[in-house]
Structure formats: C-alpha cells, structure tokens
C-alpha cells in the first residue's frame, strides 16, 4: 500500500507523520511503539501512540487504532480491527485458535471466523465441527464464548453497541 492509498483509506491523517515499518512494509504512526523484529504486513495500519508488545503477531489488513495497547505474545488476526483508544480488551487462547472480541462491536473473532457473539453462541458447535474441532474443544469453546459474552455484557452492552 502506498501513502496515497493510506490517505485515501484514512483521510484525516497527516501523511508526514506516517512511516513504513522496516519489517513488512506496513504503515505506522511515528509515535507507535513496536519492535523492529515484529513484522507489520504492508496492508496493516498502526495508529498514533499505539504500543505493540514483544513477539506480537499482526495479521494482513489488521488495523490498530490510536493509543491502543497490544500485549506481549498477542496475535491479531487478518482483517482484525482494534479500536481507537482501546485500553480495555480481551484475548483468550483456546486449544485450537485465539478468541478476540472486536470491540467496540460485539463481534468476536476465532481463528479466521468473525461473527456477532450471539451468532457464535448459537452456531459455535456447527462451526467447530466444520473446522474439525473435537467434542472436547467444542465444549471448551462453549465455555470460553460464555465468558466472552459475559465480558462484553459488562464493557460493551448490546443496547449501547447499536447506538
């Protein structure tokens, strides 16, 4: 992605404040803190004052918002979006794939699948079977999705996410 393409996608940026990361060519704001050893794909964007921890993985087309903090060893999936000024976030590592609520929405990403939490609660067993999860893993993810839903209900209630 060129700086012109980045400006087209995020019109309010000042292009002189954005630089390409040397490992992967992704765009980051000059105030974003991340390790030179971390790969930032060309299609990824890291916002103003964002902090990326050691050994974190950032997927293609991921967007990390201004002042967001991504912890050490975290994995941010392809097309994931971490909101601007995101400080309250949840990341769970299940036995098969990570579970990441895509706040401030009530969407949840597990592996490469991203759906609203209510959809996950209803369809997770079928999605798990289609992705060769064992019965034990399907039970595990049902428990983890219940915890994610409870967390979303506290920090991102359904009635507020529709506003």
N, C-alpha and C positions, 0 to 999 in steps of 0.2 A: 504494500500500500504506500502511495506517495503522500507527502504532506498535504497536497491539494485534495486528495481523496479523504484524508483525515479531517480536513477543514470542512469538506462537504458533509461528512457524517456528524461532525460536532461543530456547527457554525460559530459558536460563541468563543472558541479558543483563540488565543494569540499564538500564531504559528512559531514565533521566535522563542516561545517558552517550551517547545516540544522537541525532543531528540529521539533518534532511533537507538535502541539498546544494541550494544555491540554483539550480543549473542542471540541471534534470531531475527533481528531487524524490526521488532515490534516497537511501537511508539510509546514513549513515557514522558510525563511531565518532568521538567528539570528538577523539581523538588521531590519526586518519588524516590524512595529508598529501596533499592534491591541489589542483590549481589551480582557481580559481573559473571559469576558462574551459572546464574539462573538464565534459562532460555526463555525469551519472550517472543512468541511467534509474530511474524510480520503483520498478521491480522489482529493481534491483540492490542489493547489500549490500557495504559496505566495512568490514573488521574493524579491531580495535584496533591502533594503531600501524602500519597498512599505509601504504605510500608509493606514490603513483601518479605516474609521470613526465609531463613536458610532452608534450602532443599525443597522449597515450594514448587509446584508444577502448575504452569498456566497453559490452558488449552487454546487451540486455534479459535479466533473470533471472540475470545473472552474479553469482557470489559470490566475493569476495576475502577470504581468511582473515586472521586476526590476524598481524601482523608480516610479512605478505607484501610483496614489493617488485616493482613492475611498472615496467619501464624506459620511457624516453622513446620515443615513437612506436609503442609496442606496441599491438596490437589484441587485445582479449579478446572472444571471440565470444559470441553469445547462448547462454545456459544453461551457459557455461563455469564451472568451479569451480577456484579457485586455493587450495590447502590452507593451513591454519593454520601459521604459522611457516615458510612456504615461502620459502626463500632460494635453493635450487638449482632453477633452472627453465631451460627451453629454449624458444626461439621461433625458428622459421625462416620466412622469407618466400620462398615459391616464386613462380614467374612467374604463377600463377593465384590461389592462395589461401595464407594463412598456415597453418603446421603448428604445433600446440601440444600437447605431451604434457600430459595432465590428471593430473598426479601428485598423490598417491602411487599412483594406479591405473596400469595400463599402457594406459589408453585414450588415443587420440590424436585430436585434432580437426583436420580440414582443411576450411576453409570452414564449412559448416553440418552436416557429417557427422562423427559421433563414434563410433569403434569401437575395440576392443582392437587393439594393434599387430599381433598375429598375423593377425587378420582383414584388416587393411589390407594386409599383405604378400601375402596370398593373393588378395584381391579388388580391389586398387587399380586394375589395368588396366581392369576392367569398370566400376568406379565412375567412373574418369576418362572413359571413352568415353561413359557415360551423361550426363556433365556437359560434353560437347563439348570435352574436352582433346584437344590434338593428340598425334600419336605422340611428338613431341619432349618435350612436357610429361609424358606418361605415363612416358617413360624418366627424365626429371628427377625426378619424384616417387618413382619406384622407388629411385633413388639416395638421395634425402633420407630416405625411410622407412627405408632400411637404416641410415643414420646415426642416426636417432631410436631405432631398435631397439637399436643398439649403446650409445647413451647410457642408455637405460632399463635395459639389462642391467647397466651399471655402478652406477647410482644406485638403481634400483628393480627388482631381480631378480624374475623371475616367482615363484620359491618364497617370497619374502617378501611379495609383494602378495596372496597367497592366505591369509595368516595372519589 
